[in-house]
């Protein structure tokens, strides 16, 4: 049958199952009640009439479905199973109707008004429980059939696309709308939604055997009208903030340096495997290795961006097209994903989607199906898994190499965050990609694990090849200084000797050269003689770490310590604008700071002053990074090189830095203040596609344009305070109250013509099952115990108990939260206890059975014994059937208290 008809049949099943389950549950209440009463005391006649009507509707739906199949048509697996399910439901209803008719005929005064009490005269508790389990199973099966119906609709549309055009997209949209309506009808709780998603992931092979659709082309009406939206959302969700940060922060090769990499010559005494021969030939992998700071990443960036790479590769590619892609592993505070296989795969897949958009449905079919059934938001609630990403990337390679050859560059294998066995697995993954259609160029330090893996591959050791490049860098930078030019005229030989001495002492480490040249230029600025410059050079250590320490000792040690501590306290990279607020001398300024956008002149001057302070205090060890970093207020502040980070965070060095600062300096407080300040000037920048912009407009984010971004900043600010802010409750409370005050301003005023914000604009994933009403409601969702305890008394008025009970229900049943960095999977005992102590009640809100059910399904019963004991003490029903369902998982003390309360009742 067609999917819309199948979904109509499914809807009839849902209505019948819902109605019957409601009756059965009312019977449980009578079993539990000593008075033999039920909240659902339904009249027998009404029950019988309604059940007959629903049963007849189901039979009619089945008949329509059977007719839709047509004579001689072999039903699909889904059709046959759906019809069988309907027949089973009809059987249950017939049995129940027959029982009710017999009860009506008894005309007993005792049972004439109550369905539940009447049913108990003919059914045992065991029979009631058996029927309940049967109905539950029918619900699970319906989830699977709804998924299968949508799947069959997609398959049909693909097959018929050439004949029906845009009408197909409309038909698919109707199917999606109907399937979502049925699923909502099944249960308002999101657990049913999870069941269908689980069915999608579990049942793919089962139905794919019945239909094996051809890959979707870019001319597919379904693809253009529907999957295009999915592709856009997929690219947005597979992207992560730091994806381009490392590639942007890697220095460009200095003029005329590293050009030897494209030399076609191959001298007999050459110390390296010719790179051009590798690009043009059949060898699969090239390894670039070298000391820390020797310039490996810069060389990799040159190779990736230089047109000569593609020109040489075209010889290898032959008649096929060429595709280049790359990734930079990067060990940096706050950018952990850049150190993982997940980061590598998401980056490469994101680049692939931009270049081969037609492959989207093939790479992520399960996400697409979830997108079809539930729409955009739910499709991305499940986190990315390595198995999903690996499968997608391998599919991309398989499909792309049919018409293309692929060249991948992976920089910084030594920056990968993993132990030896994980490093081996990374190497195995890289080598598994190699084929006649796939080449790789990788770089790393010369660690044993990489030596063992790549020692038979073409390779080069960078410090053996860069003497001339370093000499050129020294000569060019010094010769641009007027003081050095004057000295060179007076004694050209000594000047040349200085350049040669720097180049020799560098031993191939470009990073050392950069820092030394910076020191020599400072000396030239002060008018030092050539002999003075040589003494300065001689005093500088030849190894990097000793040089770093000498630089630290040459500046205000307390100030540089403060900056290093702030940067390290942040869980992610900070912009130079954010750092400028963190570096304010008095953190209390944030409580006086108005919630207004920054003007262009204020923004520019603040960033420039911070850049100058950073340069003076850190001498380049910390620096703004990325394109136009000296002008861009959003440029990330980071370590000059990983070797700097490793040195600064060495235990002995870090202890000295921390001890150099005295109270009242608190890096966690400075960090919190910075994020609140940034929230107060939340803005967007409209400009032409260059920096600096010709016209800069700073304003609050519009609700209609970017509400999710604003909410993400609000929640991120809260998360920073909770997890990386001051531990003292009174300071934490004051910071949270400042966030609320800031948001109140934005809600009530709106700035520069933007629409005011509203708690109702809160993203669904943050809201949970109920729209956010207030900041206190948000605090309950995010488990902000300090704020809740301080403001419980603010909940007052004639509806105080009702309002507190509402928050209690949120705390007990809607505590699961996965939004940005917030991840909660258990309720907060202290928040539940505080709400109960202030008058919240369990009566009438079903919190107890929901809490038990959710806790049981999530496997947290044993860990939640204290919470369950609290609920029992505060009036939770000890007779609730959920206690019987989860009895084996409950703590003995919980059961003991429940049974003691049963006896008293």
N, C-alpha and C positions, 0 to 999 in steps of 0.2 A: 504493500500500500504506500501511497505517497506520504512523505514525512509529516505534512500538516495534519492529514487524517490520523496517522499514528499518534501524533501528539494530542489530538482530540480524544482518542481512546484513552491515552495515558491520563488525561485530565479527569475523565470519568472514574478511572480507578482511584486516583488521588482523592476525589470527593468521597467515594464510598469508604476508603480506608480511613480517612480523617474522621468521618462520622462514627464509624464503628469503634475506632480507638478511643474516641471521647466517651462512648458508652461503657466500654470495658474499664476505663480508668475510673469512672464514677463508681463502678462495682468495687474496686479496690478500697475506696473510701469507706464503704459499708463494712468491709472486712476489718478495717482498722478502727472503726468507730464503735464505742461501747453502747451508744444510743441507737445504732442501726440507721443512722441518717447519712445523707450525702448532700454536698453543695449542689450537685447536678441531679436534683430530684425530679426526673422527667416523667411526664405522663405516658403510660403504656400505649395509648392510642396514637399519641403524637409520634412516638418512636417508631411504631409499626408502619404508619403512613409514610413517614420520611424515608425509612429504610427501603420500603417497596419502591418508592419513586426513584431513589438513587439506583437501585438494582435494575429497574426497567431502563433507566437512562444508559446504564452500562451495556445492557443487552443490545440496545439500539446502536450504540457506538460500535460494538463488535460486529453487528450486521453490516453497518456501513463500511467498516474496515474490510470485511470479507468480500463485499461487493466490489470494493475499490481494487482488490487484487485481480478480479476478472477471471473468467472461466479458463481453465487450462494453464493458468499462471502459477509457476512454482514460487511459493512465498520464500522470502529471505529468512535467514536465521532469526533476525530481529523480529520480523512479522510473526513467525511461528511462535516464538517465545512470548511475545506480547499477547497473542490470542490465548495461549495457554494460561498465562497469568490472569487474564480477564475471566476465563472459565473458572479458575480457582477462586477468584474473588466472588463470582456469582454463587459458587458452591457455599462459601462462608455465609454470604447474605441469605441464601435460601434456608440454610440450617437455622440461622438466627431468626428469620421471619417465621419459620415453622414453630420454633420454640415460643415466640411471642404470641402467635395465634392460640397456642394451647393455653398459655397463661391467661390470655384475655377470656377464654372460655371458662376458666375456673371461677371467675367473678368473686374471688375471695376479698372480703372487706379489708383484710390486713395488707394486701399487696396491690390493691387496685390503683393506687396513686403513684407507686414507685416502680420504675423499670428495674433499678438496681436490686431492690429487695426481692422483686419477683424472679429475676434471673437466678438469684442465689438458692431458690427453692428447687431448681432443677440442675444447676451446674455446680461442680466443686471448684475450690480455689485452684486446684491443679489444672482443670480444664480452662479456667479463665486465663491463667498464666500462659498456657499453651497457645491459646488464641492470640494473646498479645504478642508472643514471639513470632507467630505466623504473619500477623499484620506488619510487624517490624520488617520482616524479610521482604514482604511485598514492596515496602517503601524503598528498600535498597535496590530491588530489581527495577523499579520505575526509574530511579536515577540513571541506571545503566542504559535503559531503553531510550530515555530522552537524549542522552549522549549519542547513541547509535542512530537515532532518527536524524539528528543534525548532521552526523557524519554521512549518512546516506543521501541527504539533501545536497551536501557539498559535492559528493561524487556524481550525482545526477546532473547537477548544474555544469560541472566540468565536461561531462559527456555531451550535453546538449547546447553548449555555449554558442556554437556557430549558428544555430537556428533561432535563438530566442533573444539574443542581445541583452539590452538593459533590463528587460523584464525579469531576468534571472536574479539579478542583484536584489530586486524588490521582493521576489519570492523568498530568497534566503533571509532577508531582513525580517519578513513576516514569520518565518520559522523560528528565528532567534527570539523575537519578541514573545511568541507563544511559549517557547520552551522556558524562558525566564519567568513568565507569568505562572506556569505550572509549578516550577520549582519554588517560587514564593508561596504559592498556595499550599505546597506540601508542608512547609514549616517556616516561620519567620526567622528561625534561628539559622545562623550561618553554617551550622554543622552539616545541613543537607547539601549546601553548596559544596562543602569540602568533599562529601561523598561522591558527587558527580565528577569533580576534578580527579578524585582518586580513581573513579571508573575510567576516565579518559586515559590516565597513565597506565592503568592495569589492562585495559581491554583493547589496546591498539592492534595487537597481533591477531586477536580473535576475529575482528571485522575486516582487517586489511586483507585477510586471505580471500574474502568474498569479493572484494573490489580492489583492483590494483590500478589506480588512476595514473595517467601519464603526467609527467611533470608539467606544472602550470607555466604557460608562456606569458610574455608581457602583453599579449593581445587578448588574454583571457578576460572576459567581462567580469567574472567573479574576482579575479586578481585586481583589475583596475578599480572596480567599484567598491571593493571591500578590503582586500588584503593590503592595498596601498596604505590605508589607515593603520593597519597592523604593522607594516614595515616601519612607518614613521615612529610609532610607539616603541617598537622593538629597538630601533637605533637609540632612542632616548634612554631606554631602561638598561641596555647593555653597556651604555657609556657610563663612565665614572669620572668624578671631578678631576682627578689627577692624571687622566689619560694622556694629555699632551704636555703635562708640566715638565717631565724630564727631558723630552725631545726639545722643548723650547729653551730649557735652561742650559743644555750642552753648548759650549762655546763653538762658534764657527772657526774653521781653520784659519789661522792668520795668513795674510797675503803671501802667496807663493810657497806656503809650507805644505808638506805631505804630497806634493805633486808627483813624486817618484812612484806612488802607488799605481799610476797609470802608464808607467814606462814599459814599452814592449820589449826592451832589451833583456837579455838573460846572460849576464857575465858568469864565467866559470867560478869566480870567487864570490859570487853573490851569496849573502847570508840568509836569503829568504826565498820562498817559492813565488815565482812570478805570478802576480795577481791577475794580470790581463790574460795570461794563458789559462788560468782557472776560469775566468768569466767566459771565455770563448770555447773552452773544451768541455769534456764530459765528466770531469771530477765533481763530486757532489757537495763537498764541504770544505771551507777555508777557515782556519783558526788564527785569529789575531790575539796575541798575548803580550804581556809587558808588565813592568813594575807599576805599583800604584802611582797615579799622577803622571804617567808617561804620555797620555793623550789618546788612549784607546777609543773613548767615546767620541771625541772630536773627529778622529779618523773615520769611525763608523758613520757619523753624520755626513761627512764629506762623500763617502762612497754612496750613501743612499740618495743624496740630493744632486750629485754631479751627473750631468747628461752623458758623460763618457761611459758611465757604468752601463746604462741601457744600450748604448751603441755597441759596446763589446759583447753584451749578453745577446744581442740580436743575432750574432753569428751562431750562438748555441741554440737559440729559439727556432731558427730556420723559418718554416712557413707558419709557425704558430705565433700568436700574439704573446706579448710579454707583460707579466704582472709583478710589480715590486711592492713589498710591504716590510714593515720593521717594528721592533719593540725594544725599549730600553729598560732592563731591570734596574731598580734604583732603591738603595737602602737609605731611607730618609724618614725622620720622625713625622708621623702623621700620614705617611703615604704607604702604608703596609701593603696595599693591594699591588703596588708596583714591584713588590718583591716576590710575588706568587705566580704559580702557573695559571690561576684564575685570571690575574691581571693580564698575562701574556695572551691567553686565549680570547678574552673579551676585547682586547685592543685589536688583535688580528682579525677577529670576526667583524668588529665594528668597521674597520677599513674595508673588509670584503663586501659588507652590505652596501657601502657607498658606491662600490664599483660594479657589483653584480646584484642589483636589487631583485632581479627575477628569481634568484635562488631562495628568497626568504621563506616561502611556504615549505620548501623541501628541507631546509635546515632546522626549522622549529615547528614541526607539524602539531605536536601536542599543545604547545603554547597557542598556536593558531586556533585549535579546536576549543580550548578554554576561552579564548577571546570571542569565538563565535557564540558559545553558549551563554557566557556571563558578561561579555563586553570588556571594556578596556581595563578597568581597575583590577578585577580579580585575576586577570591573566598574568599579572606581575607580582602577585602576593607571595608566590613560592620563590625562595631565593635561588640564584643560579647554582647549579651543581657542576662539579668537574666532569661527571659522566655526560651530562647534557651538553656542555661546552665542547668536550672532546669529540663527541659524536657529530655535533654540528660542524666543527672545523674539519674533521676527516671527510665528511660529506662534501664540504666546500672544495677541498683539494681534489677529491675524486671527480666532481662535476666540472670544475674549472679547467683541469688539465686535459679535458677532451679537446679544448680549443686554445689553451694557453699554456705557457711555461711559467713557473713561479720561482721568484728569487726572494728569499726571506733573509733579513738581517736581524740578529738577536744580540744585543749588546749587554755586557755586564753579567755573565752567568754567575760570577762569584758574588753578585749582589742578591742572588736568589735566596730566600729565607727558608732554609731546610737543612736537615742533617745530612750525613754522608749518603745514606740509603735514598733519601729524597733527591739529592743531587744526581745520583746514578739514574733514578727514574726520569728526571728531567732530561738527562743526556740520551737515555733510551728513546724518549718521546721525540727528541730532535732528530736522532738518527733514523727513527721509523718513518720520518717524512721524506727521506731522501729517495729519489727515483730518477729515471731518465728525464722527468719533467719538472723536478723540484731540486733547486740548489739552495744552500744556506751558507751565510757568512756569520760566524759567531766570534765573540771576544770575551776574554776573561783574564784574570790574573793567572800566573803559572802554577796553580795548585795541583797537587798530585792527581786528584780525581779527574781533572781536565787533561793533564799530561797523559795519563793512561788511556783516556778515551780518544784523544786526537793526535797522538804522536806520529801516526802514520799518514796523517792528512797534510795537504799543503798548508803552510803556516808561515808566520813571521813573528819575530820578537822586536817590539817597537823601539825599545831604547837603543838597539843596535843600529838603527837607521835614521835617527833624528838629529844627529850632531849638526848637520848643515842647517836644518830647520831652526834649531835653537839659536845658532849663530845669527841667522837672518832675523829672527825675532828680536834678539838683543840689539843688533846693529840698528834696526829700523826704529825701535822704541827710543833708544838713547839718542839717535841722530835727529829725532824730532824735538829734542830738548835744546833750546838755544844755548844753555850753559854748556852742554856737552859739545856742541858744535864749536863754541869758542875755544874750549880746551883742546879739541881735536886739531884745530888750526895750529895751536901752539906746540903740540907734541903728538903728531899723528900715530907714532909707533906705540906710545904708552896707551893711547886710547884703544888701539887695535888689540894690545895685550890684555886690556881689561875685558873686552868682549870675548876674547879667546879663553881667558881664565874662567869667566862665568860659564861658558859653554862646556868647558872641560869638567868643572866642578859639579855641573848639573847631573852628569852621568845618565843623561837621557830622560830625566824627570822634568817635564814641562812645567808642572805645578810649582816646583821649587824655583824655576827660572822666573815665573810670573811674580812671585813674592819678592825675590831678590831684586829684580829690576825695579819694582815699586819702591824698595828701600833705597836703591841707588838714585832714583829720580828725586826722592825726598832730599837726599844729600846735595844733589845738583841745585835744587830749589834754594837750599841754604848757602849756595856758593862754595861748596867744598872743592878742593883741588883734586887732581887725578890721584895723587898719592893718598889723599884722605879717602877717596872712593875705593881704592884698592884695600886700604885698611878695613873699611866698612865691609867689603866683600870677604876679606880674610876672617873677620869676626863672626860672620854668619855660618851656622853649622851646615854641614853638607847633607845631613839626614833631615827628613821632613819634620819628624816629631820634635827634635831639639830646636828646629827653626820655629815651629809653632809656639813652643814655650817661650822662646826669646821675644816673639812678637807680643805675647800676653804680658810679659814683664815690662814691655816698653810703653804700655798704655795705662789708663786709669783702671786698675784691676777690679775695683768694686763695680764700676759702671759696666765693664764688659761682662762681669759675672752676672749682673742683673739681666742683661739682654740674653745671655746664654740660658739662664734659668727660665725666663719667660718663654723662649722658643721651645725649650725642651718640655715645659709644662703643657704645651698645647698638643692635643691628640692628633691634630692635622696641621698642615702648613698654614702660616699666618701671612696675610698680605702686609705690605709696608704701612698701609693705612691703619690696619688693626694694631700693628705693633706700635704705631705712634700713640694710640690711646693707652695701650698697656704700659708705655714708658712715661706716662704722666707722673709727676712727682707725688701728687696727693690723690690717692684713689677715690677719695670722697667727692672729687669733682663730678663724677657721674650722676650723683644724686641732685646736683644743681643744674646739670646739663639739660637744655631744652630739647624737646622732641621736634626737631625741624631739620629740613634737608640742608646739606652744605652748599654754599655758593661756590662757583668755580674757583674764584680767587682763594678762598679759604682752603678748599681741597688741595689745590696746587701747592700753596705755601706750606701746609701741614706735611705733605708728602716730601717736599724738597728738604725741609728742616730735618725730618726723620732720616732721610737718605744721608745727609751730611753728618748727623750724629752717628749713624751706623758706620760710616766710613772712618770717622775720627776715632771711635771707640774700638772697632774690631779690625781695622786695617785689612779689610777684605776677607777675613775668616768667615764672617756672616755678611751676606750681600743680597740685594734684590735680584731676582733671576727672571729669565724669560725675555722675549722681544721687547725692546724699548723699556727695559726695566727701570731705567733712570727717570722715566716720565710716567709710567703706568702706576696709578695708585693701587691697583689690584695685583701687582707683581708679588709673587711669593718670596718671602725671606727665607733663605736656606744656607746651609754650609757651602763654602767654596768647593769642597770636594769631600768624598766619603772619608778620606784619610783625616780630614779635620774633625769630622763627627766622631770617628773612632777614637781620636786622641782626646777630644774634649770630654767624652763620656767614659774615659778610662777611670777606674775607681779613685786612684790617687789624685788625678788632676781634678776630677769633679768635686772631691772633698775640699780641695783648696779653694775652688771657685765658690762653693756654697758657704764656706767659713769666711769668705771675704765680704759677704753681705751681712748686715746687722738689722735687727728689728727697727722699725716696723715693716721692712720689706717682706712681702709675701707674694711669690710668683703666682700662686693659685688665685689670689685676690686680684692681682693685676690682669690675669687672663680673663677672669669673669667680668671685670669692669670693661675690658676691651670689647667683649662680645655684646654687652648691653649697649655700649656707646655706638657700636656698629649698627645695632638694631634701631637705635634712635635716629640714625641718619640713613636708614634703609632707602635705597634709591636705585634707579636704573639710569643708564647713560645712553642717550640717543646721539649717534654721530655717524659721519661717513666711515667707511671701512678702514680707517687708519687711526693711529694714535700719534700725537694728540688730536682730538677732534676739533674741527673748525668751529663747531657750535656745541656747547655742552649744556645739556638740560638735566638737572638732577631733581627727582621727584619720588614720592612714595609709589610703591608698586601698586598698580591698579587692581582692584578686586576682580574685574572682568578679564584682565589679561594674564596676571601671574599670581593668583592667590596661593597656589601650592608652594611657590618659592618663598613667599612671605611666611607662611605657616612653618615651613621647614626651618627658617631662620629663628622663629620664635622658639620652636621645640629644641633646636640645636643649642640655643642660648641657655635654656633650662637644663639641658643635659650636661653642658659644660659646667654649670654651677654645681650640679649634683655630684658629678663624677670627677671633676678636676678643679673644683673651686675650694674655698675655705671649708674646713671641717666644723668650725664653730657654728652651732645652730643659729645664734642670733645674727651673725653676719650673713649666713646663707638665707635666712628669712628676709633680711633687709634687701638682699639682691633680688630675690623672687618677687617681693612686693614692688620693686622698681620695674621689673618686667611687666607686671600687671598694670602699673601706672602708665607705663609707656604704651601698652596696648590700648588702654582706655582712651588715651589721647588720639590714637590713630582711628579707633572705632567711632569716636564722637565727632571728630573734626574733618578728617580727610585733608590732604595737603595738595596744593597746586592743581586743583581741579579733579583729583582722583576721587573715586568713590570711597566712602568710609568702609572700614573693615567691619566684620561681624563675626561673632562666634558661630553663627549659622553657616559661614563660609568654610568652616573647618573641613579638611578632606575626610572622606568617609573612612579611610583606613585609620585615621586618628580618632574619629568619633566612636568607632565600635558600633554597637547596635542602636545607639541613641544619639541624636544630634547634640553637640555641646551647647549647654545653656549659659555657662558662666566660667570665669576663671577657676572658681572652686571646683566645678565639674571637671574641667581640664586637669586640675590638680589631683583629683581622685583617679582619673584615667592614667595619669603619669606617676601615680603613687608618690606625690610630694608630701611626705609625712610631716615635715617641719611646717610647711605652709598650712596644711589641714588642721593640725593641732592648734595653731595660733588663731585660726579663723573659724573654728566650729561655732563659737558663740555668736558669730555674725549671722548665722542661719537662725532667724527668729520670725515671729509673726504667727498669725492664725494657722498657717499651713506648715509650721515648723516640723512636726513629726512626719508629715507626709513627705516633705522635702528631704529630711534626713534619711528616711526610709528609702527614698529614691536613690540617694547616693550610696546607701548600703547595698542596694541591689546591684548598682554599677560595680562596687568593690568586690562583690561576691560572684557575679555572673558575667561581668564584662571586663575582667581584669587582663585578659590576654591582649597584649599590645606589641606590635612590631611596626614601629614607625621610625624611619631614619635610624638613629643609634639606640633608641629605646627598644628593649626587648624584655617583656615581662610574661612569664608563663605560670606564675602562681599569684594568688591574692596576697595582700599585705595584712598580716595579723594585726599589727598595731593600728592600722586605719580602720579595719572592721571593728576592733575592740573600742576605739574612740567613738565611732558613730553609735554603737550600741549603748555605750555609757552616757551619751548625750541625748538618748531618747529614741533613736531609730528602732524600728520594730520589724520583726520577721513576718508579722501577720499579713496575709493577703498578697504578698508579692512573690511567693513561690521561690524565694532565694535559696531555701534549704535544698529542695530536690534538684534545682539547677546546679547548685554548687557541688553537691555530691556527684551528680552525673558527670559534670565537666571534669572535676578532679579525678574521678575514676577513670575516665577515658584518656586522660592525659598522663596517667600513671603516677599521680602525686599524692595518693591517699595516705601513704605511710608518713610522708614528710609533712602532711597537713593535719596531723592528729590534734595538735593544739587548737587549730582553728575549728575543727569539728566539735571538740569538747566545749569551746566557747559558745558555739551555736546552740548546742544542747542546753547549756546552762542558761542561755538567754531566751529559751522558749521554743527552740526548733522541735518539730514533731518527731518523737522517738519511734512512732509507728510507721513512719514513711517507708513505702516499699523500696525506696532507693537504698535504705540501710540493709535490706535483705539481698538486693542485687549485688552490692559491693561488700557484703559482710566479710568475705575472706581477706579482703585487702585492708580492712580497718584495724587500727591499733586496738589491743585488748582493753585499754582504759576507756576508749570511746565506746566500745560495745558494752562494757560494764555499766557505764553511766546511762547509756540508752536503755538497757534492760532494767536498771533501777528506776528510771523515770516511767517505764512502761508499767511496772508493778504499782507505783504510786497512783498512776492514772486509771 
